[in-house]
């Protein structure tokens, strides 16, 4: 299969994406978080193509992107107990990078939810997704547009390298805004449980209830909970500060830095997450720089953890998962 890449500002982009989705195909679309691999969420056979293209195990559920908030009642059962918090969260953060996990309705097939009785839903703020989903008039199942377990794509070129010749279309919308996948939460009584940290931070959520971060789930209850994930092929080693790292002279070592590096010559390749020490910039750069270091032919990537606060919680979450498989 030859993959077509169309610029998002082309008059053909939206129409071609909708045409393929209506035919039960998958297409890669830019979102405000990362690029997503989308299919009509109401066509189980189309959703199956997502798993095939990504080589994703069927036990890992998908996020469903809704056309608008009126669809929430059609795909999820929102109990009276959860409604006040869920309504407040959606009013504040939708459209945007917040995903809610709620009991599903019969409209959503179990292939989407990996057999779970809950569904993960959000509304994307990206104009391409909004235009496509408005024309399609159906929700989209759309995990990140990369092979399973690998670094999430933040540009169309990343998708080409991951899924080229596996999917019919990539809509090129340039670099993504946030660079990290959405924050995933569930609601338990008056507590907001963060199942996957992301651009919407714990500090922001605390205005709506008690916040609990689920760090080591015993079972998979939402997308993005696997321990090993977001990983380059090159092994990743974590450190608080690379100053004391003494690279093996027999190995080529790449560094993903947060702190000022006093001896950059020790490393074969180096990227600063943010020279300004800006966590939002670091989040945007994270996956791109992991990819670049992965392609630099080093033997190991040393990555410095960032401050464990605000957006840093999500960045460190992705770094820990990237390192878990090495």
One Martini backbone bead per residue (centre of mass of N, CA, C, O) as a GRO file, in nm:
protein
  326
    1UNK     BB    1   0.095   0.037   0.024
    2UNK     BB    2   0.040   0.370  -0.056
    3UNK     BB    3   0.117   0.666   0.104
    4UNK     BB    4  -0.066   0.952   0.155
    5UNK     BB    5   0.032   1.303   0.157
    6UNK     BB    6  -0.155   1.576   0.306
    7UNK     BB    7  -0.209   1.887   0.346
    8UNK     BB    8  -0.420   2.051   0.559
    9UNK     BB    9  -0.453   2.313   0.349
   10UNK     BB   10  -0.587   2.137   0.162
   11UNK     BB   11  -0.882   2.084  -0.014
   12UNK     BB   12  -0.850   1.753   0.007
   13UNK     BB   13  -0.806   1.646   0.297
   14UNK     BB   14  -1.088   1.610   0.426
   15UNK     BB   15  -1.234   1.455   0.201
   16UNK     BB   16  -1.036   1.214   0.196
   17UNK     BB   17  -1.065   1.125   0.487
   18UNK     BB   18  -1.372   1.075   0.483
   19UNK     BB   19  -1.381   0.871   0.256
   20UNK     BB   20  -1.209   0.653   0.402
   21UNK     BB   21  -1.373   0.628   0.663
   22UNK     BB   22  -1.642   0.539   0.523
   23UNK     BB   23  -1.478   0.273   0.405
   24UNK     BB   24  -1.302   0.160   0.662
   25UNK     BB   25  -1.054   0.326   0.710
   26UNK     BB   26  -0.733   0.457   0.785
   27UNK     BB   27  -0.610   0.765   0.945
   28UNK     BB   28  -0.383   1.030   0.978
   29UNK     BB   29  -0.398   1.275   1.245
   30UNK     BB   30  -0.387   1.575   1.379
   31UNK     BB   31  -0.332   1.686   1.704
   32UNK     BB   32  -0.268   1.859   2.002
   33UNK     BB   33  -0.078   1.622   2.085
   34UNK     BB   34  -0.082   1.385   1.866
   35UNK     BB   35  -0.079   1.161   1.635
   36UNK     BB   36  -0.354   0.991   1.483
   37UNK     BB   37  -0.528   0.675   1.440
   38UNK     BB   38  -0.813   0.663   1.241
   39UNK     BB   39  -1.156   0.548   1.303
   40UNK     BB   40  -1.458   0.431   1.293
   41UNK     BB   41  -1.606   0.356   1.599
   42UNK     BB   42  -1.874   0.201   1.453
   43UNK     BB   43  -1.649   0.012   1.301
   44UNK     BB   44  -1.502  -0.276   1.380
   45UNK     BB   45  -1.330  -0.333   1.123
   46UNK     BB   46  -1.183  -0.061   1.129
   47UNK     BB   47  -1.060  -0.086   1.412
   48UNK     BB   48  -0.887  -0.339   1.348
   49UNK     BB   49  -0.681  -0.176   1.167
   50UNK     BB   50  -0.536  -0.039   1.393
   51UNK     BB   51  -0.410  -0.290   1.524
   52UNK     BB   52  -0.261  -0.385   1.269
   53UNK     BB   53  -0.084  -0.133   1.204
   54UNK     BB   54   0.038  -0.119   1.514
   55UNK     BB   55   0.060  -0.389   1.667
   56UNK     BB   56  -0.178  -0.406   1.871
   57UNK     BB   57  -0.306  -0.515   2.141
   58UNK     BB   58  -0.636  -0.609   2.234
   59UNK     BB   59  -0.597  -0.509   2.552
   60UNK     BB   60  -0.574  -0.210   2.431
   61UNK     BB   61  -0.738   0.061   2.451
   62UNK     BB   62  -0.933   0.325   2.310
   63UNK     BB   63  -0.983   0.641   2.196
   64UNK     BB   64  -1.269   0.856   2.181
   65UNK     BB   65  -1.376   1.090   1.941
   66UNK     BB   66  -1.590   1.354   1.954
   67UNK     BB   67  -1.789   1.580   1.794
   68UNK     BB   68  -1.955   1.633   2.069
   69UNK     BB   69  -2.111   1.657   2.380
   70UNK     BB   70  -2.379   1.507   2.289
   71UNK     BB   71  -2.228   1.217   2.266
   72UNK     BB   72  -2.181   1.121   2.555
   73UNK     BB   73  -2.467   0.981   2.604
   74UNK     BB   74  -2.423   0.764   2.366
   75UNK     BB   75  -2.136   0.626   2.488
   76UNK     BB   76  -2.218   0.707   2.794
   77UNK     BB   77  -2.260   0.646   3.146
   78UNK     BB   78  -2.371   0.905   3.356
   79UNK     BB   79  -2.383   0.940   3.667
   80UNK     BB   80  -2.495   1.129   3.919
   81UNK     BB   81  -2.232   1.111   4.088
   82UNK     BB   82  -2.042   1.213   3.827
   83UNK     BB   83  -2.165   1.464   3.683
   84UNK     BB   84  -2.054   1.721   3.818
   85UNK     BB   85  -1.755   1.665   3.745
   86UNK     BB   86  -1.778   1.603   3.442
   87UNK     BB   87  -1.908   1.872   3.363
   88UNK     BB   88  -1.677   2.052   3.466
   89UNK     BB   89  -1.450   1.929   3.291
   90UNK     BB   90  -1.576   1.970   3.007
   91UNK     BB   91  -1.616   2.275   3.028
   92UNK     BB   92  -1.305   2.338   3.070
   93UNK     BB   93  -1.143   2.103   2.860
   94UNK     BB   94  -1.353   2.128   2.629
   95UNK     BB   95  -1.168   2.129   2.407
   96UNK     BB   96  -0.905   1.878   2.472
   97UNK     BB   97  -0.644   1.705   2.680
   98UNK     BB   98  -0.908   1.529   2.796
   99UNK     BB   99  -0.980   1.207   2.940
  100UNK     BB  100  -1.268   1.005   2.989
  101UNK     BB  101  -1.372   0.740   3.209
  102UNK     BB  102  -1.660   0.542   3.122
  103UNK     BB  103  -1.936   0.393   3.096
  104UNK     BB  104  -2.067   0.209   2.849
  105UNK     BB  105  -2.236   0.161   2.566
  106UNK     BB  106  -2.366  -0.032   2.303
  107UNK     BB  107  -2.241   0.143   2.071
  108UNK     BB  108  -1.973   0.032   2.182
  109UNK     BB  109  -1.738  -0.169   2.104
  110UNK     BB  110  -1.515  -0.405   2.242
  111UNK     BB  111  -1.273  -0.339   2.056
  112UNK     BB  112  -1.232  -0.052   2.168
  113UNK     BB  113  -1.223  -0.156   2.495
  114UNK     BB  114  -1.101  -0.444   2.534
  115UNK     BB  115  -1.371  -0.555   2.701
  116UNK     BB  116  -1.454  -0.323   2.844
  117UNK     BB  117  -1.708  -0.122   3.034
  118UNK     BB  118  -1.534   0.112   2.921
  119UNK     BB  119  -1.479   0.456   2.803
  120UNK     BB  120  -1.265   0.668   2.618
  121UNK     BB  121  -1.308   1.033   2.616
  122UNK     BB  122  -1.296   1.305   2.368
  123UNK     BB  123  -1.221   1.648   2.253
  124UNK     BB  124  -1.077   1.792   1.999
  125UNK     BB  125  -0.896   2.104   1.913
  126UNK     BB  126  -0.835   2.028   1.631
  127UNK     BB  127  -0.927   2.132   1.317
  128UNK     BB  128  -0.902   1.867   1.162
  129UNK     BB  129  -1.072   1.688   1.342
  130UNK     BB  130  -1.321   1.867   1.342
  131UNK     BB  131  -1.374   1.855   1.036
  132UNK     BB  132  -1.390   1.550   0.998
  133UNK     BB  133  -1.608   1.485   1.220
  134UNK     BB  134  -1.825   1.672   1.103
  135UNK     BB  135  -1.852   1.522   0.830
  136UNK     BB  136  -1.896   1.229   0.946
  137UNK     BB  137  -2.079   1.213   1.215
  138UNK     BB  138  -1.859   1.056   1.397
  139UNK     BB  139  -1.675   0.877   1.587
  140UNK     BB  140  -1.327   0.839   1.683
  141UNK     BB  141  -1.077   0.613   1.673
  142UNK     BB  142  -0.754   0.736   1.836
  143UNK     BB  143  -0.454   0.660   1.847
  144UNK     BB  144  -0.144   0.659   1.806
  145UNK     BB  145   0.073   0.693   1.503
  146UNK     BB  146   0.215   0.402   1.593
  147UNK     BB  147   0.388   0.165   1.696
  148UNK     BB  148   0.381  -0.037   1.938
  149UNK     BB  149   0.561   0.124   2.210
  150UNK     BB  150   0.643   0.366   2.072
  151UNK     BB  151   0.707   0.667   1.976
  152UNK     BB  152   0.533   0.933   1.950
  153UNK     BB  153   0.390   1.141   1.708
  154UNK     BB  154   0.464   1.503   1.605
  155UNK     BB  155   0.472   1.423   1.295
  156UNK     BB  156   0.435   1.318   0.976
  157UNK     BB  157   0.719   1.190   0.948
  158UNK     BB  158   0.686   0.992   1.180
  159UNK     BB  159   0.453   0.833   1.049
  160UNK     BB  160   0.601   0.739   0.802
  161UNK     BB  161   0.817   0.572   0.962
  162UNK     BB  162   0.598   0.388   1.107
  163UNK     BB  163   0.337   0.360   0.861
  164UNK     BB  164   0.445   0.331   0.600
  165UNK     BB  165   0.249   0.127   0.386
  166UNK     BB  166  -0.012   0.077   0.603
  167UNK     BB  167  -0.152   0.344   0.508
  168UNK     BB  168  -0.334   0.570   0.299
  169UNK     BB  169  -0.326   0.832   0.517
  170UNK     BB  170  -0.173   1.163   0.568
  171UNK     BB  171  -0.220   1.447   0.763
  172UNK     BB  172  -0.043   1.752   0.738
  173UNK     BB  173  -0.010   1.970   1.044
  174UNK     BB  174   0.248   1.949   1.165
  175UNK     BB  175   0.325   2.031   1.464
  176UNK     BB  176   0.245   1.972   1.774
  177UNK     BB  177   0.157   2.137   2.062
  178UNK     BB  178   0.222   1.935   2.318
  179UNK     BB  179   0.365   1.625   2.273
  180UNK     BB  180   0.136   1.488   2.448
  181UNK     BB  181  -0.075   1.298   2.574
  182UNK     BB  182  -0.351   1.275   2.722
  183UNK     BB  183  -0.531   1.308   2.992
  184UNK     BB  184  -0.634   1.044   3.215
  185UNK     BB  185  -0.962   0.994   3.367
  186UNK     BB  186  -1.137   0.918   3.665
  187UNK     BB  187  -1.441   0.874   3.866
  188UNK     BB  188  -1.451   0.863   4.236
  189UNK     BB  189  -1.674   1.024   4.348
  190UNK     BB  190  -1.458   1.290   4.470
  191UNK     BB  191  -1.240   1.153   4.271
  192UNK     BB  192  -0.955   1.212   4.067
  193UNK     BB  193  -0.815   0.978   3.848
  194UNK     BB  194  -0.492   0.939   3.727
  195UNK     BB  195  -0.401   0.723   3.459
  196UNK     BB  196  -0.269   0.963   3.275
  197UNK     BB  197  -0.051   1.182   3.227
  198UNK     BB  198  -0.064   1.536   3.112
  199UNK     BB  199  -0.142   1.854   3.013
  200UNK     BB  200  -0.338   1.807   3.239
  201UNK     BB  201  -0.293   1.890   3.558
  202UNK     BB  202  -0.327   1.841   3.888
  203UNK     BB  203  -0.363   2.141   3.958
  204UNK     BB  204  -0.610   2.181   3.768
  205UNK     BB  205  -0.793   1.947   3.899
  206UNK     BB  206  -0.825   2.046   4.205
  207UNK     BB  207  -1.081   2.234   4.148
  208UNK     BB  208  -1.280   1.942   4.120
  209UNK     BB  209  -1.108   1.766   4.330
  210UNK     BB  210  -0.971   1.504   4.425
  211UNK     BB  211  -0.630   1.380   4.370
  212UNK     BB  212  -0.516   1.081   4.194
  213UNK     BB  213  -0.224   0.896   4.122
  214UNK     BB  214  -0.175   0.626   3.907
  215UNK     BB  215   0.125   0.437   3.905
  216UNK     BB  216   0.038   0.105   3.964
  217UNK     BB  217  -0.137  -0.080   3.786
  218UNK     BB  218  -0.291  -0.403   3.796
  219UNK     BB  219  -0.482  -0.300   3.567
  220UNK     BB  220  -0.639  -0.240   3.267
  221UNK     BB  221  -0.856   0.073   3.234
  222UNK     BB  222  -0.683   0.224   3.005
  223UNK     BB  223  -0.522   0.412   2.818
  224UNK     BB  224  -0.174   0.428   2.888
  225UNK     BB  225  -0.082   0.182   3.126
  226UNK     BB  226   0.167   0.071   3.035
  227UNK     BB  227   0.484   0.032   3.144
  228UNK     BB  228   0.573  -0.023   2.847
  229UNK     BB  229   0.647   0.279   2.664
  230UNK     BB  230   0.754   0.515   2.454
  231UNK     BB  231   0.990   0.355   2.291
  232UNK     BB  232   1.287   0.317   2.187
  233UNK     BB  233   1.525   0.104   2.068
  234UNK     BB  234   1.701   0.240   2.254
  235UNK     BB  235   1.825   0.234   2.547
  236UNK     BB  236   1.708   0.366   2.863
  237UNK     BB  237   1.852   0.596   3.102
  238UNK     BB  238   1.815   0.724   3.424
  239UNK     BB  239   1.854   1.065   3.565
  240UNK     BB  240   1.895   1.352   3.754
  241UNK     BB  241   2.217   1.375   3.675
  242UNK     BB  242   2.484   1.373   3.429
  243UNK     BB  243   2.749   1.461   3.566
  244UNK     BB  244   2.816   1.158   3.698
  245UNK     BB  245   2.842   1.035   3.425
  246UNK     BB  246   3.026   0.739   3.301
  247UNK     BB  247   3.096   0.649   3.012
  248UNK     BB  248   3.150   0.398   2.815
  249UNK     BB  249   3.415   0.372   2.596
  250UNK     BB  250   3.254   0.141   2.415
  251UNK     BB  251   3.020   0.359   2.408
  252UNK     BB  252   2.748   0.521   2.269
  253UNK     BB  253   2.620   0.832   2.407
  254UNK     BB  254   2.314   0.970   2.477
  255UNK     BB  255   2.157   1.297   2.558
  256UNK     BB  256   1.883   1.396   2.770
  257UNK     BB  257   1.852   1.725   2.871
  258UNK     BB  258   1.803   1.961   3.153
  259UNK     BB  259   2.071   2.022   3.243
  260UNK     BB  260   2.365   2.147   3.268
  261UNK     BB  261   2.650   2.061   3.071
  262UNK     BB  262   2.989   2.037   3.147
  263UNK     BB  263   3.049   1.754   2.953
  264UNK     BB  264   2.960   1.708   2.635
  265UNK     BB  265   3.202   1.523   2.521
  266UNK     BB  266   3.090   1.244   2.647
  267UNK     BB  267   2.884   1.273   2.410
  268UNK     BB  268   2.764   1.184   2.094
  269UNK     BB  269   2.472   1.295   2.178
  270UNK     BB  270   2.255   1.597   2.209
  271UNK     BB  271   1.962   1.712   2.406
  272UNK     BB  272   1.759   1.980   2.492
  273UNK     BB  273   1.455   2.016   2.618
  274UNK     BB  274   1.527   2.308   2.780
  275UNK     BB  275   1.712   2.592   2.807
  276UNK     BB  276   1.471   2.749   2.978
  277UNK     BB  277   1.317   2.555   3.171
  278UNK     BB  278   1.054   2.458   3.001
  279UNK     BB  279   0.800   2.232   3.024
  280UNK     BB  280   0.644   2.280   2.763
  281UNK     BB  281   0.887   2.256   2.575
  282UNK     BB  282   0.970   1.974   2.670
  283UNK     BB  283   0.714   1.827   2.580
  284UNK     BB  284   0.738   1.895   2.276
  285UNK     BB  285   1.041   1.761   2.251
  286UNK     BB  286   1.058   1.472   2.357
  287UNK     BB  287   0.989   1.276   2.113
  288UNK     BB  288   1.175   1.401   1.905
  289UNK     BB  289   1.446   1.355   2.065
  290UNK     BB  290   1.422   1.052   2.097
  291UNK     BB  291   1.434   0.997   1.795
  292UNK     BB  292   1.705   1.134   1.729
  293UNK     BB  293   1.873   0.955   1.922
  294UNK     BB  294   1.784   0.683   1.796
  295UNK     BB  295   1.918   0.786   1.503
  296UNK     BB  296   2.238   0.821   1.620
  297UNK     BB  297   2.380   0.542   1.688
  298UNK     BB  298   2.346   0.463   1.977
  299UNK     BB  299   2.357   0.250   2.266
  300UNK     BB  300   2.259   0.486   2.466
  301UNK     BB  301   2.013   0.664   2.666
  302UNK     BB  302   2.039   0.951   2.856
  303UNK     BB  303   1.795   1.065   3.100
  304UNK     BB  304   1.666   1.348   3.241
  305UNK     BB  305   1.491   1.442   3.489
  306UNK     BB  306   1.233   1.633   3.589
  307UNK     BB  307   1.040   1.812   3.760
  308UNK     BB  308   0.784   1.690   3.995
  309UNK     BB  309   0.577   1.904   3.831
  310UNK     BB  310   0.318   1.933   3.669
  311UNK     BB  311   0.426   1.854   3.357
  312UNK     BB  312   0.659   1.673   3.476
  313UNK     BB  313   0.491   1.422   3.538
  314UNK     BB  314   0.444   1.340   3.239
  315UNK     BB  315   0.735   1.329   3.142
  316UNK     BB  316   0.836   1.116   3.348
  317UNK     BB  317   0.639   0.899   3.268
  318UNK     BB  318   0.754   0.858   2.979
  319UNK     BB  319   1.046   0.796   3.063
  320UNK     BB  320   0.991   0.546   3.238
  321UNK     BB  321   0.862   0.380   3.006
  322UNK     BB  322   1.104   0.394   2.811
  323UNK     BB  323   1.297   0.241   3.033
  324UNK     BB  324   1.147  -0.036   3.105
  325UNK     BB  325   1.256  -0.208   2.841
  326UNK     BB  326   1.587  -0.191   2.908
   0.00000   0.00000   0.00000
